[in-house]
């Protein structure tokens, strides 16, 4: 269906970034003063059920779900990688302001860029490099401004979100391998990645309950369901763009992480974050970099 709507990768990846921005806001609301593991499990379950429903309505469930044992194990590895990243990020999002957490999360393209150059030989053009420099500069200023709110690298939330970001960058490189090297259909990747992740997170939550780890009580919110569904939509657009032969994973990751613009804007309005003018300057640099990459 996406092939009939889009011919290139730029528009889908920008729409994916937009979806991720709303996803971040819903995620922040879902974990606010809440127990993280059940939120993560039910959000993932909601997204997976939504994706399965779409495949059933499309009449191509068997085609999408079909894969060899070797392929399934590779996709299980992706689920484990992403699940570890999400656990770190969800705990960090609960404790950090969204106007800091989302931009720091957006620093993953730095690592993806390095990996793309080393593993896939993706050398950017001079114009693309200029766009990257602008985006990296925006990320740097976000890190500087975050210190004024008492969130230095020594804060436990910063440790978690940096670790989650590094794991997320590794997942982006792995996506390029699965889609571009092994040529696994993008719908198959998203289907098994989503389903396997539900079981991995469910087992993790069950183990945590069995060992008697105390935590905050779980509060149901409809933003949990919205979080899962928005991520499925954003991921579908991302996988479509990443499957294009001409797409470079380092560029895709940079443009996708411009979602912090939406996260920042809505976060200021919904969660009343501070130091808006200085953070807006950093966002302007990121937006300029994305414009250069698109043009």
C-alpha positions in Angstrom: 0.0 0.0 0.0 2.8 2.4 0.8 4.4 1.8 -2.6 1.2 3.2 -4.2 1.4 6.3 -2.1 5.2 7.1 -1.9 7.8 6.8 -4.6 10.9 7.9 -2.6 12.1 7.7 1.0 12.2 11.4 2.2 8.4 12.0 2.7 7.9 8.7 4.6 10.8 9.2 6.9 9.6 12.8 7.8 6.1 11.4 8.5 7.7 8.7 10.6 9.5 11.5 12.6 6.1 13.3 13.0 4.6 10.0 14.3 7.5 9.5 16.7 7.0 13.0 18.1 3.4 12.2 19.1 4.6 8.8 20.3 7.1 10.5 22.7 4.4 12.7 24.2 2.1 9.8 24.8 4.9 7.7 26.2 5.8 10.5 28.6 2.2 10.7 29.8 2.0 6.9 30.1 5.0 6.5 32.3 4.5 9.7 34.4 4.5 8.6 38.1 3.7 5.0 36.8 5.1 1.5 36.9 7.3 1.2 33.8 7.3 -2.5 32.9 3.5 -3.0 32.7 3.2 0.3 30.7 5.9 -1.0 28.3 4.2 -4.4 28.0 0.7 -3.1 27.4 1.9 -0.4 24.9 3.8 -3.1 22.9 0.8 -5.5 23.1 -1.6 -2.8 21.8 0.7 -1.9 18.9 1.2 -5.6 18.0 -2.5 -6.3 18.0 -3.1 -3.2 15.9 -0.5 -4.4 13.3 -1.9 -8.0 13.2 -5.4 -6.5 12.7 -4.1 -4.5 9.7 -2.5 -7.5 8.1 -5.7 -9.6 8.6 -7.8 -6.8 7.0 -5.3 -6.6 4.2 -5.6 -10.3 3.5 -1.9 -10.9 3.5 -1.3 -12.3 7.0 0.1 -15.7 5.8 2.5 -14.0 3.4 3.8 -11.6 6.1 4.1 -14.1 8.9 5.9 -16.7 6.7 9.7 -16.9 7.5 12.4 -19.5 8.0 13.7 -20.6 11.4 17.0 -18.8 10.7 15.1 -15.6 9.8 13.0 -15.8 13.0 16.1 -16.1 15.2 17.6 -13.0 13.5 14.4 -11.1 14.1 14.2 -12.3 17.7 17.7 -10.8 18.2 16.3 -7.5 17.0 13.4 -7.7 19.4 15.9 -8.4 22.3 18.0 -5.4 21.2 15.1 -3.0 20.9 13.4 -4.3 24.1 16.6 -3.6 26.1 16.7 -0.1 24.6 13.1 0.6 25.4 13.4 -0.5 29.1 16.2 2.0 29.5 14.4 4.8 27.6 11.0 4.3 29.4 12.6 4.5 32.9 14.6 7.6 31.8 11.5 9.3 30.3 9.7 8.9 33.6 12.3 11.0 35.4 13.5 13.4 32.8 11.7 16.4 31.3 10.6 15.5 27.8 12.4 18.6 26.4 15.6 17.0 27.5 14.9 13.3 27.1 13.7 13.5 23.5 16.6 15.5 22.1 19.2 13.4 24.0 17.4 10.3 22.5 17.8 12.0 19.1 21.6 11.8 19.5 21.5 8.1 18.3 22.2 9.2 14.7 25.8 10.1 15.8 26.4 6.4 16.5 24.4 5.3 13.5 26.4 7.5 11.3 29.7 6.1 12.5 28.3 2.6 12.1 27.0 3.3 8.6 30.4 4.6 7.5 32.3 1.6 9.0 29.9 -1.2 8.1 28.2 -0.1 4.9 30.6 2.5 3.4 28.0 5.2 3.4 30.1 8.3 2.7 27.9 11.5 2.9 28.1 14.2 0.3 29.4 17.7 1.2 25.9 19.1 1.4 24.7 16.1 3.5 27.7 16.6 5.8 26.7 20.2 6.3 23.2 19.2 7.3 24.6 16.6 9.7 26.9 19.3 11.3 23.9 21.5 11.9 21.9 18.7 13.5 24.9 17.6 15.7 25.3 21.2 16.8 21.7 21.3 17.9 22.1 18.1 19.9 25.2 19.6 21.6 23.4 22.7 22.7 20.5 20.5 24.1 23.1 18.7 26.3 24.5 22.0 27.5 21.1 23.5 28.3 20.1 20.4 30.1 22.8 21.0 32.8 21.0 24.2 33.8 18.0 22.1 34.9 20.2 19.9 37.0 20.3 17.0 34.6 24.0 16.4 34.0 25.5 13.2 32.8 25.7 12.1 36.4 22.0 11.8 36.8 20.8 8.2 36.6 18.1 9.1 34.0 20.9 10.4 31.8 22.8 7.2 32.1 19.7 5.2 31.1 18.7 7.3 28.2 22.3 7.3 26.8 22.5 3.5 27.1 19.0 3.2 25.5 20.2 5.6 22.7 23.3 3.5 22.0 21.2 0.3 21.8 18.8 2.0 19.5 21.6 3.1 17.2 22.7 -0.5 17.1 19.2 -1.6 16.2 19.1 0.9 13.3 22.3 -0.6 11.8 20.8 -4.1 12.3 17.7 -2.9 10.4 19.9 -2.0 7.4 21.4 -5.5 7.5 18.0 -7.2 7.7 16.4 -5.1 5.0 19.2 -4.2 2.7 21.6 -7.2 2.9 19.3 -10.2 3.8 16.4 -8.6 1.9 13.8 -9.7 4.5 10.4 -8.1 3.6 9.9 -5.1 5.8 6.4 -6.2 6.8 7.8 -9.6 8.0 10.5 -7.7 10.0 7.9 -5.5 11.7 5.4 -8.4 12.3 7.8 -10.8 14.1 9.7 -8.0 15.8 6.5 -6.7 17.3 5.1 -10.2 18.3 8.4 -11.4 19.7 8.8 -8.2 21.7 5.5 -8.8 23.4 6.6 -12.2 24.7 10.1 -10.9 25.8 8.6 -7.9 27.7 5.9 -10.1 29.2 8.5 -12.6 30.5 10.6 -9.8 31.9 7.7 -8.3 33.7 6.7 -11.7 35.1 10.2 -12.4 36.3 10.3 -9.0 38.0 7.0 -9.7 39.8 8.1 -13.2 40.8 11.3 -11.9 42.5 9.2 -9.4 44.4 10.8 -6.2 43.2 9.0 -3.3 44.6 8.0 -0.4 42.4 5.4 2.2 41.8 1.8 1.0 41.4 0.5 0.6 37.9 -2.2 3.1 36.7 -4.0 2.5 33.4 -4.1 5.3 30.9 -5.4 5.4 27.3 -2.1 7.0 26.3 -0.6 3.5 26.8 -2.6 2.2 23.8 -1.9 5.4 21.8 1.8 4.9 22.4 1.8 1.4 20.9 -0.3 2.3 17.9 1.7 5.4 17.0 4.9 3.5 17.1 3.6 0.8 14.7 2.6 3.6 12.3 5.9 5.4 12.6 7.9 2.1 12.2 5.9 1.1 9.1 6.9 4.3 7.4 10.5 3.9 8.7 10.9 0.3 7.4 9.5 1.4 4.0 12.1 4.2 3.7 14.9 1.9 5.0 14.0 -0.7 2.4 14.7 1.7 -0.5 18.1 0.8 -2.1 19.0 4.5 -2.5 18.4 5.3 1.2 21.4 5.7 3.5 20.7 4.5 7.1 22.8 7.4 8.6 20.6 10.0 6.8 17.4 8.1 7.6 18.3 8.0 11.3 19.1 11.7 11.4 15.9 12.7 9.7 13.8 10.4 11.8 15.2 11.7 15.1 14.0 15.2 14.1 10.9 14.0 16.0 12.3 15.9 18.9 10.9 19.0 17.3 7.3 17.7 17.8 8.2 16.3 21.2 9.6 19.6 22.3 6.7 21.7 21.1 4.0 19.5 22.6 6.1 18.8 25.7 6.3 22.6 26.4 2.5 22.9 26.1 1.4 19.7 27.9 4.2 19.3 30.6 5.1 22.9 31.1 8.9 22.4 30.6 11.3 25.3 31.2 14.1 27.2 29.5 12.1 27.3 26.3 14.0 30.0 24.3 17.4 28.4 24.6 16.1 25.0 23.7 14.2 26.5 20.8 17.6 27.7 19.4 18.9 24.2 19.5 15.8 23.0 17.8 16.2 25.6 15.0 19.6 24.1 14.2 18.2 20.6 14.0 15.3 21.8 11.7 17.8 23.6 9.4 19.9 20.5 9.2 16.9 18.4 8.2 15.9 20.9 5.6 19.4 20.7 4.1 19.2 16.9 4.0 15.8 16.9 2.3 16.9 19.4 -0.3 
